[in-house]
Amino acid sequence: MPSRRSRFASAMCLLSGLLILGVSSGMAQPVNDACVNALDVTEDGAAPAWSGSNVAATFDGVFPCAPGRSPETRPKNIWFRYTPSASGYALVTAQGAGDVIPALAWYPSGCGTSPASCHSFRNWFIYDSQARLLIPVSAGQPQLIGLCGWAGQQGDMTLSIRLLDPPCDLNVPQGASVESELQCASDSSNGGCDQSFTAFDPITPGRAVTGQLSCGGVDIDEFGNVFRDFDYFKFSVPVDRLVTISFKSQYPAVARLYGPEFEPGGCYGELLDTIVNTDVQSTCNEFANEFFLAAGDYTVSIAPTFRDQLDCGTGYNGYWLLVSGEPPNCPADIVGIGGQPPADGLLTGDDFNAFISAFAAGELLADLTGIGGPPSEPDGLITGDDFNAFISAFAAGCP
């Protein structure tokens, strides 16, 4: 006859099993758990196209960007049938709640087929737990979309869908050059060190360069990594000065500034800063930043912010990139903010105070001209001509 302890243990095991069974059976599968039961959605209104959960969903279909080889990590995917209200391009975005990291896939050939694109958070320069797809659509023609959590995650998510406005006008600066990479979806001639060889285009300060960006294609791997076009350009700064890097693009892009090469003939150096656009509603706005750069050689790159299937020929591929030229001649600009050389292209009280101090001390910082004043060159002497030249230039301001 079993002991009291063994009978108690058996009862607890039975109770645990019943509780587990009760909890599991109490969780209904989502109505769109199976591909054939895809939920009909359209573009966002006052709220996202869909809000809900994939809890208790099962796996069916092919989902290469959310890998999972065990039952626990296999994608728990749900399905949507999106019918566009107009033709063009639709941006589909999924956002997870809490720690849920979503992944999206687009199946233009329907259930039981492989996706044309599959993307998760790994497709960003920045991480914010979103997944995105850019897909071509025709009015009234349904598109099949799959959604799941990364590595088997389950939880609340939202699905947003919006039709993009037509591509904006870049207003490319007059005299801009064209990148050497004329073939779309290629990194052959200015892909930096992203290939087995190094390839850079030059960019002339003061002259913009224009080109095409793309990402996506059929090279989908289990991590959602697909081709993304990076264009790299090298430029030189002959003397220490303030430099502005600016760009416009028809789809969100990111520009990155790199320091001098770590070794001669090597790749670009340290990443100094990033200028990024993440909002499709801000395309064709000019994005810019100023940097004070020491004399030397630098690299600037531009690429799509996302890997969300920006195919060649969409009309959203264009960009221009500009590194500012030499600063205008401004004799009264002798120091930077804080009163220390070098000049920074700005005319402030720091310049005035620095000149007065240098003039009183007989320092060469106050030597702006020669005997007789401009256009005479500085002559190593501190005279009234230098004082008058500074006052006139300061009153005139910088061009």
Secondary structure, 3 states (H helix, E strand, C coil): CCCHHHHHHHHHHHHHHHHHHHHHHHCCCCCCCCHHHCEEECCCCCCCCEEEECCCCCCCCCCCCCCCCCCCCCCCCEEEEECCCCCEEEEEEEEECCCCCEEEEEECCCCCCCCCEEEEHHHECCCCCEEEEEEEECCCCCEEEEEEEHHHCCCEEEEEEEECCCCCCCCCCCCCEECCCCCCCCCCCCCECCCCCCECEECCCCCCEEEECCEECCCCCCCCCCEECCEEEEEEECCCEEEEEEEEECCCEEEEEECCCCCCCCCCCCEEEEEECCCHHHCCCCEEEEEEECCEEEEEEEEECECCCCCCCCCCCEEEEEECCCCCCCCCCCCCCCCCCCCCCCCCHHHHHHHHHHHHHCCHHHCCCCCCCCCCCCCCCCCHHHHHHHHHHHHHCCC
